[in-house]
Amino acid sequence: MIKKIAVLRANALGDYIFVLPALQALRETFPAAEIVLLGRAWHKEYLQGRPGPVDRVVVVPLYGGISEREGYVADEAILSAFFHKMQQEEFDIAFQLHGGGRNSNPFLLRLGAKLTAGLKTPDAASLNINVPYVYYFNETMRYLEVVGRVGAKTKNIEPKIEVTDNDLQEAKSIINNPDDKPLAVIHPGASDIKRRWPGSNFAAIADYLTELGYHVCITGLAWEREIVDAVINNMVYKNTVQDLSDKLSLGGSTGLLSLSAIVISNDTGPLHVARALQRPSIGIFWCANIINASPMQITQNRNLLSWTMECPLCEVSSFKFHETNNGCNHQTSLVAAVTVDEVKAAIHEVIDAKFTMQVLVK
């Protein structure tokens, strides 16, 4: 009998969303097992009290290639104590759903689980069950394949996340929408500059949504202040847009997204949260990234693709950008080719689809 399962997935918000169907498959297949997510501090805070397939979060210590930070130096005493504690957990199965395994597979093997399963590049250590890691592959299906190797299955292949009362309370306490207009959320940031649509373009869309009768909110983290300002400063209706950057917790942002009538964002965490909340969305993608991040349904979602095949500042193929030492260090957008008119057209497609769905339900 499977009593305890460890899942290593210690990375960013969107990465967690992609792994949700695999976690759900484990929950449905092993309902009596405790599912322990080996993640980051934000996982522990965000998932506390949130309904879902994870029973408990263990925050992993700093470790090369998994959770290190700038200036990281391995502290073997801390790591040894951590792995000793994990071995005492006596995991029946440990899954590596973190990446290609060069760093994460040795980490997983030190947990002392009875069975290990996960992703593997040719140069990574072998686990008991190995699934080849190929970069360009749908992320959600990738992790479903791994857990499927131990018999875990689900019909719910679309990521879904629950909104809590605390999420909604925080969001509603800060939204300033006295006329009760439909809510539009714009998220112009992304950690990777290559995925950022120009701020002036987002400004044009924010103005357009305002003209359509939406209450527009701009979101972002503290370090995205410059990006948010680039949107607001280029707007005609800058005095009506609500700047919510760095004003909400992750839970509060989830509440905000759950209340939205439409979300427009680069390919980044908030977009994938919105889709996991089944909110209408428009995502701006570099063409290759949609292979990894494509949603499981299209009715309420639109993906606008930039087909830029080379770095705009040199001749390096953009399909090599995920590789180390690819010869291109330019930090420039690969999605600027998506036009404002394309986004405007997509807005109406999503609005029409939402209206049709509401009519059919009635």
N, C-alpha and C positions, 0 to 999 in steps of 0.2 A: 504494500500500500504506500502510495506517495503521500508523505506528510508535510514536506517542506521543500519549496522551490526557490532558488535564487535566480534573479535576472539582472545582469549587468547592463546598465543603460545610463551612464553618468554624463550626459551631455545637455544639449539645449532644449528649449521649449518645443520647437517643431519636431525635433527628433523624438521627443516623448510622444507626441501626437501620433506619429507614424507607427509606433510600436503598440499602440492601444489594442488593435484587433488581435495581435498575437497574445497579449496579456489576457484578453477576453477569452481566447481559445483555451488558454491554460486554466482559467477560472471555470469554464464550462466543462472541461474534460476531467479536471481534478478538483471537484467542488469542496472536498474536505481538506485540501492542502493549504498551508499558509504560503502566500506568494510574497516574497521579500524582494523589493527593488533596491539594488545597490546603485545609488544615485548621488546627487549633489544636495547641498543644503536647501536649494530652492524647491526640489522635489518634496522634501520632508515638510516644508512649510505649506506648500501648495496643496498637497494631497491629504494633509491632516483634516479629518472629518469630511472628506469629499468622497461620495459614493463612487465605486469603481472596482476594478479587479485587483488592485494592490492592497494587501493587508498591512504592510509595514515598510517603511523606508529606512535603510541603513546608509548613512552618509559615508562615502569612501574617502580615505585620506588622500593627500596629494600623492600622485603616482604618475610617472612618466608616460605620456601619450594618452592618458585617461583624464586626469583632473589636475594636472600641474598648472602653475601660474608662472609669470615672468620671474626669472631669478630662482626657479625651483631647484632645490638640491634634495635628493632622496634622503629621507631619514629612516634608516633601516630599523631602528628601534621601534619607531611608531608603526611601521609597516608590519614588523614581526608580531607586535602586540595585536594589531588588527586581524591578521590572518589566523593567529592563534584563537582569537575570539570567534572568528567565522568557522573555523574547524569544529569548535564546540557546538555550533548550531546543527551540525550533522545534516547538511542538505542532501536530499535524495537526488535532486537534479539541479545543476547550475547551467544557465544559458548565457552565452556571450552574444548579446545583441547590440554591441557597441560599435563595431567596425570590422576591419579586415583581420584583426587578431594579432598583428605583429607585437603590440604591447598588451592587448587585453586578454589574449589567450594564456600567457604566462600568469597574469593576474588571476584568471579564473581557475587555473590548475592549483593555485595555492590555497583555494578555499577548502579543498579536501572533500568535495562532493562525491557521492557514489557514482554519478554519471554526469559527464560534461558534454554539452552540445553547443555548436555555434558556427560562426562564419570564419572563413580561413582563406587568406591569400597564400600563394605558393611558398612564401618565406616565413609564414607564421607557424608556431608550434601546433601540433595536432591535438585535437580533443578526441573524446570517444566517438562523437558523431560530428562530422564536418560537412558544412555546406559551402561551396565555393563563393568567395566574395568577388563579384564583378561590379565595378563602380556604377555603370549605367544600367540600373534595374530599378523597378518600382520598389520604394522602401517598404511600404506596407506589405506587399506580397513577399518580399525578401524574408521578413521576420516570421510571417505565417508559414513559410516553407521550413524554417528552422524548427519551430515548435511542432510542426506537422511530423517531423521525423520521430517524435516520441508518441505520436497518435493524437496530439491536440488539434481539435478542429472547432470551427465556428461558422455559422452562416452570416455572422455580422462582420463583414470585411471592411465596412466603412468606419473609420475612427469616430468615436463618440465620447464626449466628455460631459460631465454633469455640472450644472451651475448650482451654487448653494445659496441659501438665504443671506449669508454674510456677503457673498459676491454682489448680490442684487442690492442689498442695503447700502454698501459702500458706493456702488455706481450711482444709485438714485440720489444719494446725498450730495453728489457733486455736479450732476447734470443740471444745467440752467436752461430749461426749455419751457418757459411759461405758456407758450401757445400750443404745447403738446404736438409739435410737428414730428413727422417720422424722422428717425435718427439715422444719420449717415456717418460712418466712421472711416477716416482716412489715416492710414499708417504709412508714412513716406520713408521710414528708415529701413535699414538692413545692415547687419554686421559686415557683410561683404559689399564693398562699394560697387562691384561689378553688377550687383543685383538691384541697384537703386535707380529708379526712374527720376528724371530731373524734377527739382522742386517747383520750377515754374509750370511744369505740366500738371503736377498735383494741384497747384493753385488754380489753374484753369478749370480743373474738374471740381474743386471745392466751390468755386463761383457758380459753376453750372448746376451743381446739386442744390445750392442755395436758391437759385432761380426756379428750380423745380419744386421748391417748397420744403426742403429738408433742413433740419437742424444739424449742422455739420460740426463734428468733433475731430480734432487732430490729436493723434496719440504718438507717444514716443518715450524712450527712456532718457535719463539725465544726459547721457553722452550724445544723444541725438538732437540736442537743443539747436545746433546749427542747421540741421536738416529741416526741423519743424519751422524755424524762423524763415528759411528760404521759401517755404510754402506760404506762410501767413503774410510775409512782406510783399509777395507778388500778387496777392489777392485784391480784387476790387471790393469785395464785401468782408474785408478783414475785421471790421468791427462787430460782425455778427457770428463769426466762427468761434467755437469754444476750444481753447488750447488746454488739453488735458495731459500734455506731456509731463511725465514725472510726478503726476498727481494721484496716481492710483497704484495700488499693489497689484500683483499678478492676478489675485482673486478678483479685485475690483475691476480690472481690465476684462476679465472673463465675464463679469456681470454686465459691463458696458457692451461688449460684443453680443451678448445674448439678447440685449434689448434693441439691437440695430436692425434697421430695415434693409440696409445694404452696407457692405464693407469693401473698400478698395485699398489694395495694399501691394507692396512688392512681395516677392517670394520669401517670406520670413515667418517667424513664430505666430504672431497675431492672426495672419491670414489662415493658417492651418487650424488654430483654435476656433476661429469663426466657422470654418467648414465642419469641424467636429461638433459644433453647436447647431449645425444645420441652418446657418444664416446665409442669405444671398450674398454672393461675393464675386469680385473681379480681381484676379491675380495677374500681376505683370511678371513674366518669366523670360529668362534667357532660354532659348529653344531646347538646349540639352538638359537643363534642370527639370523640365517638365517630365522627363523620363523617370526621374527619381520621385518627384513630388506630385504627380497627377492625382486628382481626387478620384474617388470611386464612383461619383455620380456627377452629371453635368447639368441637370435641370435648373438648379439655382446657382450654378458656378460657371464662370467664364474664365478661360485662360488666354491671355493675350501674349503672343510669343514674338520675341525679337529674334530674327534669323541672322544676326551678326556672327559671322564665322571666323573672324580674325580680330585680334586686338585692334581697336581703332588707331592706336599710336605706333604699332609695329606689325610685322607680318606673322607673328606666332599664332598658330591655330588656337582658337578659343576652346576647342575640345581637349586641349592639353592642359588647361588651367588648373585642373584638379591634381595634376602630377607635380611632384617635387622637382625643382631645378628645371623648369620648362623653358627658361630663357627669357621670360617676360615678367617684369616686376611692376608694370604699369597699373596704377589704381584708377581705373576709369570705367564708366558705365558700359555694360553690354546690352542694356535694354532701352536705350534712348531712342531706338528706331521705332518703338511702339508709339503710335500717334495719339494725340488728344481725341481726334475724331473716332478712332477705334474704341477708345474707352467710353466715349459718349454713346456710341451705338450699342456697346455691350451693356451699359446701364439700362437702356430701354429693353433689351432682350431679357435681362434678369427681372426687371419690373413686370414685363408682360407674362413671363413664366410664373412668377409668384402669384399674379392676379388669376391666371388660369387655374393654378393649383387650388387657390382659395375657392373659386367657383365650383370646381369639381368636388371638393370636400363638402360644400354646402348642398 
